[in-house]
Amino acid sequence: MKSLWKYIVALCVVLVIAGGGYFYWQTQQKKTPAYSLGLINTAMQKHNWAAFQKHFDSKKVYGRAFDDVIAPTLQQANDSTVNAFLAGIMTNIKTNFVDTLTAHTKDYVSGSTTASQTNQPEQVFTKRFTDLLDLNNLSFKKVANSKITDATATIDVTVYDKRLDKEFTLQLLMDRQADATWTVVGINNLPPFLNEIKEAQAVKLIELNKPLAAKIKTDIEVTDANYDLKSRKEPWVSTAFIYSPTISFKSKAQITSFVGQVQVLNEDKKVLYTQKYIVPGPFPSGTTKTYSFSWPLNPFIHGEKLLASLNKSQITTKSSIIRVHFEDGQELNLLEELPQATSK
């Protein structure tokens, strides 16, 4: 997993460049939000944590990020309700999450350490957030919009994702301070921003995998697949996803094992559930075989809980072979995540 520092650095850099680039356009307007973004640049260059924190309230930014991104995933497993017990747990997790990111941001801005010198903390929700954010692949393009309403400002920053070759909008929320300067206190559109990137990543992954997926189909293919949802009440209420793919082995070279994948989609074509399966061989060329798998659904995972509440007519599946191993040692592997962008 990538170092947490790459994300911290990237988050700061996006804000720095956003402020830095726009700062030079408005040097005569020292009380604008854009000017305060420029002060973040200066604070980082001078390793001045106090000045940085004056214009970037990390506790508010990361606290709101937790509320917008992490907290909903905890609530979904509890039917979107928050009882006293869950509220207490979430408060502790949020405090740890905010303190961890704030401490590492402070270390970097203060110049007391570098990205290569620091290991990622073990806080699981911090890892989840940094994995989702992936800001180290983003670079600043322009300040697209700026709107001030009383003591609040929203700044639309256009960023470019080098892995996706696509632009996205990050909307920063800023508060006016007593001295008329401004402080970043949140990201207004973080959940839709992350969803947009996630959807674009899925499309890009399919595009990159197309040539190899076509090659795999000439060697091995899922020619048919049946599926169902089965529930039982004893000894406790549970639901399992049943999947039976028929595999055609076409390759003249001996296949010794393969990895298949099934994705379950709802009526809106959103993926609710993904499961992989490994099958050892060998498999005679020119044969077909039907396999049967049963996977219990976890009621504490939102997608699986939602799937268990549906019936067969409300879902569809997408089947694929993602990895093939041959007797001569050759392997064909579809990408399961986007590769890092190459430097131009």
KOLDRENMI-495236 format. One record per residue (C-alpha): residue in one letter; residue number from 1; x negated, y negated, z. Coordinates in Angstrom, 2 decimals. Example, Ala and Ser with C-alpha at 12.3 -4.5 7.8 and 13.67 -1.06 7.14 Angstrom:
// KOLDRENMI-495236
<pt r="a" k="1" east="-12.30" north="4.50" up="7.80"/>
<pt r="s" k="2" east="-13.67" north="1.06" up="7.14"/>
***
This chain:
// KOLDRENMI-495236
<pt r="m" k="1" east="0.00" north="0.00" up="0.00"/>
<pt r="k" k="2" east="-1.26" north="-3.46" up="-0.83"/>
<pt r="s" k="3" east="-2.74" north="-5.54" up="1.94"/>
<pt r="l" k="4" east="-0.31" north="-7.83" up="3.74"/>
<pt r="w" k="5" east="-2.84" north="-10.60" up="3.23"/>
<pt r="k" k="6" east="-2.26" north="-10.66" up="-0.51"/>
<pt r="y" k="7" east="1.36" north="-11.58" up="0.13"/>
<pt r="i" k="8" east="0.56" north="-14.18" up="2.78"/>
<pt r="v" k="9" east="-2.03" north="-15.78" up="0.52"/>
<pt r="a" k="10" east="0.34" north="-15.66" up="-2.43"/>
<pt r="l" k="11" east="3.21" north="-17.25" up="-0.50"/>
<pt r="c" k="12" east="0.94" north="-20.09" up="0.54"/>
<pt r="v" k="13" east="-0.57" north="-20.43" up="-2.92"/>
<pt r="v" k="14" east="2.83" north="-20.69" up="-4.62"/>
<pt r="l" k="15" east="3.75" north="-23.50" up="-2.24"/>
<pt r="v" k="16" east="0.32" north="-25.09" up="-2.59"/>
<pt r="i" k="17" east="0.38" north="-25.20" up="-6.36"/>
<pt r="a" k="18" east="3.98" north="-26.31" up="-6.37"/>
<pt r="g" k="19" east="3.02" north="-29.19" up="-4.15"/>
<pt r="g" k="20" east="-0.40" north="-29.78" up="-5.68"/>
<pt r="g" k="21" east="0.76" north="-30.00" up="-9.28"/>
<pt r="y" k="22" east="3.73" north="-32.18" up="-8.54"/>
<pt r="f" k="23" east="1.82" north="-34.23" up="-6.00"/>
<pt r="y" k="24" east="-0.32" north="-35.89" up="-8.65"/>
<pt r="w" k="25" east="2.76" north="-36.98" up="-10.57"/>
<pt r="q" k="26" east="4.11" north="-38.84" up="-7.57"/>
<pt r="t" k="27" east="1.13" north="-40.31" up="-5.71"/>
<pt r="q" k="28" east="3.02" north="-43.53" up="-5.16"/>
<pt r="q" k="29" east="5.96" north="-41.80" up="-3.51"/>
<pt r="k" k="30" east="4.42" north="-40.58" up="-0.29"/>
<pt r="k" k="31" east="7.70" north="-39.91" up="1.45"/>
<pt r="t" k="32" east="9.07" north="-37.48" up="-1.12"/>
<pt r="p" k="33" east="9.44" north="-33.74" up="-0.49"/>
<pt r="a" k="34" east="6.98" north="-33.15" up="-3.33"/>
<pt r="y" k="35" east="4.36" north="-35.24" up="-1.57"/>
<pt r="s" k="36" east="4.77" north="-33.14" up="1.59"/>
<pt r="l" k="37" east="4.29" north="-29.99" up="-0.47"/>
<pt r="g" k="38" east="1.03" north="-31.56" up="-1.61"/>
<pt r="l" k="39" east="0.01" north="-32.04" up="2.02"/>
<pt r="i" k="40" east="0.23" north="-28.27" up="2.45"/>
<pt r="n" k="41" east="-2.48" north="-28.02" up="-0.20"/>
<pt r="t" k="42" east="-4.70" north="-30.45" up="1.67"/>
<pt r="a" k="43" east="-4.15" north="-28.67" up="4.99"/>
<pt r="m" k="44" east="-5.20" north="-25.34" up="3.52"/>
<pt r="q" k="45" east="-8.29" north="-26.80" up="1.89"/>
<pt r="k" k="46" east="-9.31" north="-28.34" up="5.22"/>
<pt r="h" k="47" east="-8.29" north="-25.24" up="7.24"/>
<pt r="n" k="48" east="-6.04" north="-27.48" up="9.33"/>
<pt r="w" k="49" east="-3.38" north="-25.24" up="10.88"/>
<pt r="a" k="50" east="-1.64" north="-28.09" up="12.73"/>
<pt r="a" k="51" east="-1.18" north="-30.07" up="9.53"/>
<pt r="f" k="52" east="-0.10" north="-26.97" up="7.64"/>
<pt r="q" k="53" east="2.45" north="-26.02" up="10.29"/>
<pt r="k" k="54" east="3.79" north="-29.59" up="10.29"/>
<pt r="h" k="55" east="4.91" north="-29.16" up="6.68"/>
<pt r="f" k="56" east="5.47" north="-25.39" up="6.61"/>
<pt r="d" k="57" east="7.44" north="-24.12" up="9.60"/>
<pt r="s" k="58" east="6.42" north="-20.46" up="9.42"/>
<pt r="k" k="59" east="8.67" north="-19.37" up="12.28"/>
<pt r="k" k="60" east="11.73" north="-20.83" up="10.57"/>
<pt r="v" k="61" east="10.75" north="-19.59" up="7.10"/>
<pt r="y" k="62" east="10.01" north="-16.03" up="8.27"/>
<pt r="g" k="63" east="12.92" north="-16.04" up="10.69"/>
<pt r="r" k="64" east="15.35" north="-16.91" up="7.93"/>
<pt r="a" k="65" east="13.70" north="-14.35" up="5.65"/>
<pt r="f" k="66" east="14.37" north="-11.68" up="8.29"/>
<pt r="d" k="67" east="18.01" north="-12.76" up="8.61"/>
<pt r="d" k="68" east="18.51" north="-12.78" up="4.84"/>
<pt r="v" k="69" east="16.58" north="-9.65" up="3.83"/>
<pt r="i" k="70" east="15.86" north="-7.29" up="6.74"/>
<pt r="a" k="71" east="18.86" north="-7.77" up="9.07"/>
<pt r="p" k="72" east="21.48" north="-6.86" up="6.44"/>
<pt r="t" k="73" east="19.81" north="-3.48" up="5.85"/>
<pt r="l" k="74" east="20.11" north="-2.73" up="9.58"/>
<pt r="q" k="75" east="23.75" north="-3.83" up="9.68"/>
<pt r="q" k="76" east="24.74" north="-1.78" up="6.61"/>
<pt r="a" k="77" east="24.04" north="1.47" up="8.46"/>
<pt r="n" k="78" east="26.38" north="0.27" up="11.21"/>
<pt r="d" k="79" east="29.32" north="-0.70" up="8.97"/>
<pt r="s" k="80" east="28.09" north="-4.31" up="8.88"/>
<pt r="t" k="81" east="28.92" north="-4.78" up="12.56"/>
<pt r="v" k="82" east="26.51" north="-5.87" up="15.27"/>
<pt r="n" k="83" east="27.22" north="-4.64" up="18.77"/>
<pt r="a" k="84" east="25.29" north="-5.74" up="21.85"/>
<pt r="f" k="85" east="22.87" north="-2.81" up="21.64"/>
<pt r="l" k="86" east="22.03" north="-3.39" up="17.97"/>
<pt r="a" k="87" east="21.79" north="-7.15" up="18.53"/>
<pt r="g" k="88" east="19.16" north="-6.56" up="21.21"/>
<pt r="i" k="89" east="17.13" north="-4.29" up="18.96"/>
<pt r="m" k="90" east="17.34" north="-6.75" up="16.07"/>
<pt r="t" k="91" east="16.19" north="-9.61" up="18.27"/>
<pt r="n" k="92" east="13.08" north="-7.67" up="19.28"/>
<pt r="i" k="93" east="12.34" north="-6.59" up="15.70"/>
<pt r="k" k="94" east="12.82" north="-10.14" up="14.42"/>
<pt r="t" k="95" east="10.49" north="-11.59" up="17.06"/>
<pt r="n" k="96" east="7.80" north="-9.07" up="16.14"/>
<pt r="f" k="97" east="8.33" north="-9.67" up="12.42"/>
<pt r="v" k="98" east="8.08" north="-13.48" up="12.70"/>
<pt r="d" k="99" east="5.14" north="-13.42" up="15.13"/>
<pt r="t" k="100" east="3.19" north="-10.98" up="12.95"/>
<pt r="l" k="101" east="3.55" north="-13.01" up="9.76"/>
<pt r="t" k="102" east="2.96" north="-16.31" up="11.57"/>
<pt r="a" k="103" east="-0.23" north="-15.05" up="13.24"/>
<pt r="h" k="104" east="-1.68" north="-13.81" up="9.98"/>
<pt r="t" k="105" east="-0.72" north="-17.00" up="8.18"/>
<pt r="k" k="106" east="-2.46" north="-19.00" up="10.90"/>
<pt r="d" k="107" east="-5.62" north="-16.88" up="10.68"/>
<pt r="y" k="108" east="-5.83" north="-17.38" up="6.94"/>
<pt r="v" k="109" east="-5.08" north="-21.11" up="6.91"/>
<pt r="s" k="110" east="-7.50" north="-21.71" up="9.79"/>
<pt r="g" k="111" east="-10.24" north="-19.93" up="7.87"/>
<pt r="s" k="112" east="-10.97" north="-17.52" up="10.72"/>
<pt r="t" k="113" east="-10.68" north="-14.53" up="8.41"/>
<pt r="t" k="114" east="-10.19" north="-13.59" up="4.78"/>
<pt r="a" k="115" east="-7.86" north="-11.25" up="2.96"/>
<pt r="s" k="116" east="-10.54" north="-8.59" up="2.58"/>
<pt r="q" k="117" east="-11.34" north="-8.61" up="6.30"/>
<pt r="t" k="118" east="-7.86" north="-7.99" up="7.63"/>
<pt r="n" k="119" east="-5.89" north="-4.76" up="7.74"/>
<pt r="q" k="120" east="-2.15" north="-4.74" up="7.29"/>
<pt r="p" k="121" east="-0.25" north="-4.52" up="10.59"/>
<pt r="e" k="122" east="1.84" north="-1.45" up="11.24"/>
<pt r="q" k="123" east="5.14" north="-3.28" up="11.70"/>
<pt r="v" k="124" east="7.42" north="-1.33" up="9.38"/>
<pt r="f" k="125" east="9.79" north="-4.21" up="8.59"/>
<pt r="t" k="126" east="6.86" north="-6.49" up="7.77"/>
<pt r="k" k="127" east="5.70" north="-3.88" up="5.27"/>
<pt r="r" k="128" east="9.17" north="-3.65" up="3.79"/>
<pt r="f" k="129" east="9.42" north="-7.41" up="3.39"/>
<pt r="t" k="130" east="5.97" north="-7.81" up="1.82"/>
<pt r="d" k="131" east="6.65" north="-4.93" up="-0.56"/>
<pt r="l" k="132" east="9.86" north="-6.62" up="-1.69"/>
<pt r="l" k="133" east="8.38" north="-10.08" up="-1.98"/>
<pt r="d" k="134" east="5.30" north="-9.15" up="-4.05"/>
<pt r="l" k="135" east="4.41" north="-12.83" up="-4.46"/>
<pt r="n" k="136" east="0.80" north="-12.04" up="-5.35"/>
<pt r="n" k="137" east="2.04" north="-11.49" up="-8.91"/>
<pt r="l" k="138" east="3.67" north="-14.93" up="-9.09"/>
<pt r="s" k="139" east="2.15" north="-18.21" up="-10.19"/>
<pt r="f" k="140" east="3.56" north="-21.74" up="-10.22"/>
<pt r="k" k="141" east="4.93" north="-23.17" up="-13.46"/>
<pt r="k" k="142" east="6.75" north="-26.36" up="-12.51"/>
<pt r="v" k="143" east="9.09" north="-28.12" up="-10.11"/>
<pt r="a" k="144" east="12.32" north="-27.80" up="-12.04"/>
<pt r="n" k="145" east="14.64" north="-29.72" up="-9.76"/>
<pt r="s" k="146" east="14.70" north="-31.76" up="-6.58"/>
<pt r="k" k="147" east="17.79" north="-32.78" up="-4.63"/>
<pt r="i" k="148" east="17.94" north="-34.76" up="-1.39"/>
<pt r="t" k="149" east="21.06" north="-34.86" up="0.78"/>
<pt r="d" k="150" east="20.58" north="-36.95" up="3.93"/>
<pt r="a" k="151" east="17.78" north="-35.20" up="5.90"/>
<pt r="t" k="152" east="17.74" north="-32.05" up="3.78"/>
<pt r="a" k="153" east="16.10" north="-31.37" up="0.42"/>
<pt r="t" k="154" east="16.18" north="-28.43" up="-1.97"/>
<pt r="i" k="155" east="13.28" north="-27.98" up="-4.39"/>
<pt r="d" k="156" east="13.67" north="-25.61" up="-7.34"/>
<pt r="v" k="157" east="10.26" north="-24.18" up="-8.15"/>
<pt r="t" k="158" east="9.84" north="-22.22" up="-11.38"/>
<pt r="v" k="159" east="7.41" north="-19.33" up="-10.91"/>
<pt r="y" k="160" east="5.99" north="-16.91" up="-13.46"/>
<pt r="d" k="161" east="5.68" north="-13.17" up="-12.79"/>
<pt r="k" k="162" east="2.62" north="-11.98" up="-14.68"/>
<pt r="r" k="163" east="3.60" north="-8.30" up="-14.44"/>
<pt r="l" k="164" east="7.05" north="-8.96" up="-15.88"/>
<pt r="d" k="165" east="6.06" north="-11.81" up="-18.22"/>
<pt r="k" k="166" east="9.15" north="-13.63" up="-17.01"/>
<pt r="e" k="167" east="10.05" north="-16.81" up="-15.13"/>
<pt r="f" k="168" east="12.15" north="-17.00" up="-11.96"/>
<pt r="t" k="169" east="13.41" north="-19.83" up="-9.75"/>
<pt r="l" k="170" east="12.48" north="-20.04" up="-6.08"/>
<pt r="q" k="171" east="14.55" north="-22.61" up="-4.17"/>
<pt r="l" k="172" east="12.75" north="-24.10" up="-1.17"/>
<pt r="l" k="173" east="14.67" north="-25.73" up="1.67"/>
<pt r="m" k="174" east="13.02" north="-28.72" up="3.38"/>
<pt r="d" k="175" east="13.94" north="-30.88" up="6.37"/>
<pt r="r" k="176" east="13.03" north="-34.55" up="6.80"/>
<pt r="q" k="177" east="10.90" north="-35.28" up="9.86"/>
<pt r="a" k="178" east="10.87" north="-38.37" up="12.10"/>
<pt r="d" k="179" east="7.93" north="-39.86" up="10.16"/>
<pt r="a" k="180" east="9.88" north="-39.44" up="6.88"/>
<pt r="t" k="181" east="7.71" north="-36.58" up="5.65"/>
<pt r="w" k="182" east="9.19" north="-33.15" up="4.87"/>
<pt r="t" k="183" east="8.78" north="-29.58" up="6.14"/>
<pt r="v" k="184" east="9.55" north="-26.29" up="4.37"/>
<pt r="v" k="185" east="12.00" north="-24.41" up="6.62"/>
<pt r="g" k="186" east="13.32" north="-21.68" up="4.35"/>
<pt r="i" k="187" east="13.91" north="-20.14" up="0.95"/>
<pt r="n" k="188" east="17.54" north="-20.67" up="-0.01"/>
<pt r="n" k="189" east="17.85" north="-17.97" up="-2.66"/>
<pt r="l" k="190" east="15.61" north="-15.20" up="-1.31"/>
<pt r="p" k="191" east="18.06" north="-12.24" up="-1.62"/>
<pt r="p" k="192" east="19.18" north="-13.04" up="-5.21"/>
<pt r="f" k="193" east="15.57" north="-13.90" up="-6.10"/>
<pt r="l" k="194" east="14.42" north="-10.47" up="-4.91"/>
<pt r="n" k="195" east="17.33" north="-8.71" up="-6.63"/>
<pt r="e" k="196" east="16.58" north="-10.46" up="-9.91"/>
<pt r="i" k="197" east="12.95" north="-9.39" up="-9.73"/>
<pt r="k" k="198" east="13.90" north="-5.83" up="-8.77"/>
<pt r="e" k="199" east="16.28" north="-5.52" up="-11.73"/>
<pt r="a" k="200" east="13.66" north="-6.96" up="-14.09"/>
<pt r="q" k="201" east="11.10" north="-4.48" up="-12.76"/>
<pt r="a" k="202" east="13.45" north="-1.57" up="-13.49"/>
<pt r="v" k="203" east="13.99" north="-2.77" up="-17.07"/>
<pt r="k" k="204" east="10.24" north="-3.29" up="-17.58"/>
<pt r="l" k="205" east="9.45" north="0.17" up="-16.20"/>
<pt r="i" k="206" east="11.85" north="1.81" up="-18.65"/>
<pt r="e" k="207" east="10.24" north="-0.15" up="-21.49"/>
<pt r="l" k="208" east="6.71" north="0.91" up="-20.49"/>
<pt r="n" k="209" east="7.72" north="4.55" up="-20.08"/>
<pt r="k" k="210" east="9.56" north="4.89" up="-23.40"/>
<pt r="p" k="211" east="6.66" north="6.32" up="-25.49"/>
<pt r="l" k="212" east="5.62" north="8.90" up="-22.89"/>
<pt r="a" k="213" east="9.23" north="9.78" up="-22.03"/>
<pt r="a" k="214" east="9.78" north="10.60" up="-25.72"/>
<pt r="k" k="215" east="6.64" north="12.78" up="-25.70"/>
<pt r="i" k="216" east="7.81" north="14.64" up="-22.59"/>
<pt r="k" k="217" east="11.15" north="15.36" up="-24.24"/>
<pt r="t" k="218" east="9.38" north="17.24" up="-27.01"/>
<pt r="d" k="219" east="7.88" north="19.58" up="-24.38"/>
<pt r="i" k="220" east="10.61" north="19.84" up="-21.74"/>
<pt r="e" k="221" east="14.10" north="18.33" up="-21.46"/>
<pt r="v" k="222" east="17.17" north="18.24" up="-19.23"/>
<pt r="t" k="223" east="19.81" north="19.37" up="-21.74"/>
<pt r="d" k="224" east="22.75" north="19.44" up="-19.33"/>
<pt r="a" k="225" east="23.49" north="18.61" up="-15.70"/>
<pt r="n" k="226" east="26.43" north="19.23" up="-13.42"/>
<pt r="y" k="227" east="26.92" north="17.49" up="-10.09"/>
<pt r="d" k="228" east="29.37" north="17.29" up="-7.22"/>
<pt r="l" k="229" east="29.87" north="15.98" up="-3.69"/>
<pt r="k" k="230" east="30.68" north="18.59" up="-1.04"/>
<pt r="s" k="231" east="31.83" north="17.76" up="2.48"/>
<pt r="r" k="232" east="32.28" north="19.88" up="5.60"/>
<pt r="k" k="233" east="33.63" north="19.20" up="9.07"/>
<pt r="e" k="234" east="31.88" north="21.93" up="11.04"/>
<pt r="p" k="235" east="29.67" north="21.99" up="13.02"/>
<pt r="w" k="236" east="29.70" north="18.24" up="12.29"/>
<pt r="v" k="237" east="30.98" north="16.02" up="9.50"/>
<pt r="s" k="238" east="28.48" north="15.90" up="6.65"/>
<pt r="t" k="239" east="28.33" north="15.47" up="2.87"/>
<pt r="a" k="240" east="25.84" north="16.91" up="0.40"/>
<pt r="f" k="241" east="25.04" north="15.94" up="-3.17"/>
<pt r="i" k="242" east="25.00" north="19.06" up="-5.39"/>
<pt r="y" k="243" east="22.99" north="18.94" up="-8.61"/>
<pt r="s" k="244" east="22.52" north="21.66" up="-11.25"/>
<pt r="p" k="245" east="20.29" north="20.72" up="-14.22"/>
<pt r="t" k="246" east="19.69" north="22.94" up="-17.22"/>
<pt r="i" k="247" east="16.09" north="22.69" up="-18.43"/>
<pt r="s" k="248" east="14.86" north="23.54" up="-21.92"/>
<pt r="f" k="249" east="11.17" north="24.51" up="-22.21"/>
<pt r="k" k="250" east="9.98" north="23.58" up="-25.72"/>
<pt r="s" k="251" east="6.22" north="23.23" up="-25.42"/>
<pt r="k" k="252" east="3.97" north="25.83" up="-27.03"/>
<pt r="a" k="253" east="1.41" north="25.08" up="-24.33"/>
<pt r="q" k="254" east="2.14" north="26.81" up="-21.03"/>
<pt r="i" k="255" east="3.90" north="24.55" up="-18.51"/>
<pt r="t" k="256" east="2.95" north="25.49" up="-14.94"/>
<pt r="s" k="257" east="5.15" north="23.02" up="-13.03"/>
<pt r="f" k="258" east="7.32" north="19.97" up="-13.49"/>
<pt r="v" k="259" east="8.95" north="17.22" up="-11.45"/>
<pt r="g" k="260" east="12.49" north="16.16" up="-12.27"/>
<pt r="q" k="261" east="14.49" north="13.18" up="-11.04"/>
<pt r="v" k="262" east="18.18" north="12.45" up="-10.75"/>
<pt r="q" k="263" east="19.66" north="9.01" up="-10.11"/>
<pt r="v" k="264" east="23.28" north="8.59" up="-8.99"/>
<pt r="l" k="265" east="25.04" north="5.43" up="-10.20"/>
<pt r="n" k="266" east="28.31" north="3.88" up="-9.09"/>
<pt r="e" k="267" east="30.98" north="2.46" up="-11.40"/>
<pt r="d" k="268" east="29.00" north="-0.79" up="-11.68"/>
<pt r="k" k="269" east="25.96" north="1.21" up="-12.87"/>
<pt r="k" k="270" east="24.03" north="0.38" up="-9.70"/>
<pt r="v" k="271" east="21.71" north="3.11" up="-8.44"/>
<pt r="l" k="272" east="22.94" north="4.42" up="-5.08"/>
<pt r="y" k="273" east="20.71" north="7.43" up="-4.69"/>
<pt r="t" k="274" east="17.53" north="8.83" up="-6.22"/>
<pt r="q" k="275" east="16.17" north="12.31" up="-5.63"/>
<pt r="k" k="276" east="13.15" north="14.13" up="-7.03"/>
<pt r="y" k="277" east="12.65" north="17.89" up="-7.24"/>
<pt r="i" k="278" east="9.55" north="19.99" up="-7.94"/>
<pt r="v" k="279" east="9.76" north="23.33" up="-9.74"/>
<pt r="p" k="280" east="6.76" north="25.70" up="-10.04"/>
<pt r="g" k="281" east="6.30" north="27.91" up="-13.12"/>
<pt r="p" k="282" east="5.17" north="29.38" up="-15.33"/>
<pt r="f" k="283" east="7.99" north="28.88" up="-17.84"/>
<pt r="p" k="284" east="8.13" north="30.87" up="-21.12"/>
<pt r="s" k="285" east="8.26" north="28.66" up="-24.20"/>
<pt r="g" k="286" east="11.60" north="28.54" up="-25.97"/>
<pt r="t" k="287" east="13.65" north="29.41" up="-22.88"/>
<pt r="t" k="288" east="16.21" north="27.53" up="-20.82"/>
<pt r="k" k="289" east="17.06" north="27.83" up="-17.16"/>
<pt r="t" k="290" east="19.63" north="26.29" up="-14.84"/>
<pt r="y" k="291" east="18.62" north="25.31" up="-11.31"/>
<pt r="s" k="292" east="20.75" north="24.37" up="-8.32"/>
<pt r="f" k="293" east="19.89" north="21.85" up="-5.61"/>
<pt r="s" k="294" east="21.78" north="20.59" up="-2.56"/>
<pt r="w" k="295" east="20.69" north="17.52" up="-0.63"/>
<pt r="p" k="296" east="22.46" north="16.35" up="2.55"/>
<pt r="l" k="297" east="23.28" north="12.63" up="2.57"/>
<pt r="n" k="298" east="22.02" north="10.53" up="5.47"/>
<pt r="p" k="299" east="24.84" north="8.42" up="6.98"/>
<pt r="f" k="300" east="22.26" north="5.96" up="8.35"/>
<pt r="i" k="301" east="20.98" north="5.03" up="4.89"/>
<pt r="h" k="302" east="23.32" north="2.55" up="3.20"/>
<pt r="g" k="303" east="23.21" north="3.96" up="-0.33"/>
<pt r="e" k="304" east="23.66" north="7.55" up="0.84"/>
<pt r="k" k="305" east="26.47" north="6.58" up="3.19"/>
<pt r="l" k="306" east="28.22" north="4.76" up="0.35"/>
<pt r="l" k="307" east="27.75" north="7.74" up="-1.97"/>
<pt r="a" k="308" east="29.28" north="10.07" up="0.63"/>
<pt r="s" k="309" east="32.41" north="7.89" up="0.69"/>
<pt r="l" k="310" east="32.99" north="8.23" up="-3.06"/>
<pt r="n" k="311" east="34.35" north="11.07" up="-5.15"/>
<pt r="k" k="312" east="32.88" north="12.70" up="-8.24"/>
<pt r="s" k="313" east="34.95" north="10.61" up="-10.65"/>
<pt r="q" k="314" east="33.42" north="7.39" up="-9.28"/>
<pt r="i" k="315" east="29.81" north="8.28" up="-10.02"/>
<pt r="t" k="316" east="27.57" north="9.19" up="-12.95"/>
<pt r="t" k="317" east="24.04" north="10.58" up="-13.04"/>
<pt r="k" k="318" east="20.88" north="9.90" up="-15.00"/>
<pt r="s" k="319" east="18.50" north="12.87" up="-15.33"/>
<pt r="s" k="320" east="14.86" north="12.82" up="-16.39"/>
<pt r="i" k="321" east="11.60" north="14.75" up="-16.24"/>
<pt r="i" k="322" east="8.96" north="12.45" up="-14.79"/>
<pt r="r" k="323" east="5.91" north="14.73" up="-14.50"/>
<pt r="v" k="324" east="4.68" north="17.83" up="-16.35"/>
<pt r="h" k="325" east="1.61" north="19.96" up="-15.59"/>
<pt r="f" k="326" east="0.14" north="22.34" up="-18.17"/>
<pt r="e" k="327" east="-1.99" north="25.43" up="-17.73"/>
<pt r="d" k="328" east="-4.98" north="23.77" up="-19.42"/>
<pt r="g" k="329" east="-4.96" north="21.03" up="-16.76"/>
<pt r="q" k="330" east="-3.26" north="18.36" up="-18.86"/>
<pt r="e" k="331" east="-0.64" north="16.24" up="-17.10"/>
<pt r="l" k="332" east="2.03" north="13.89" up="-18.34"/>
<pt r="n" k="333" east="3.20" north="11.37" up="-15.72"/>
<pt r="l" k="334" east="5.77" north="8.63" up="-16.13"/>
<pt r="l" k="335" east="5.02" north="5.40" up="-14.28"/>
<pt r="e" k="336" east="7.02" north="5.12" up="-11.05"/>
<pt r="e" k="337" east="5.94" north="1.55" up="-10.35"/>
<pt r="l" k="338" east="4.64" north="-1.27" up="-12.48"/>
<pt r="p" k="339" east="0.86" north="-1.47" up="-12.96"/>
<pt r="q" k="340" east="-0.97" north="-4.58" up="-11.88"/>
<pt r="a" k="341" east="-1.22" north="-7.24" up="-14.57"/>
<pt r="t" k="342" east="-4.55" north="-7.48" up="-16.34"/>
<pt r="s" k="343" east="-6.41" north="-10.78" up="-16.23"/>
<pt r="k" k="344" east="-6.31" north="-12.77" up="-19.42"/>
***
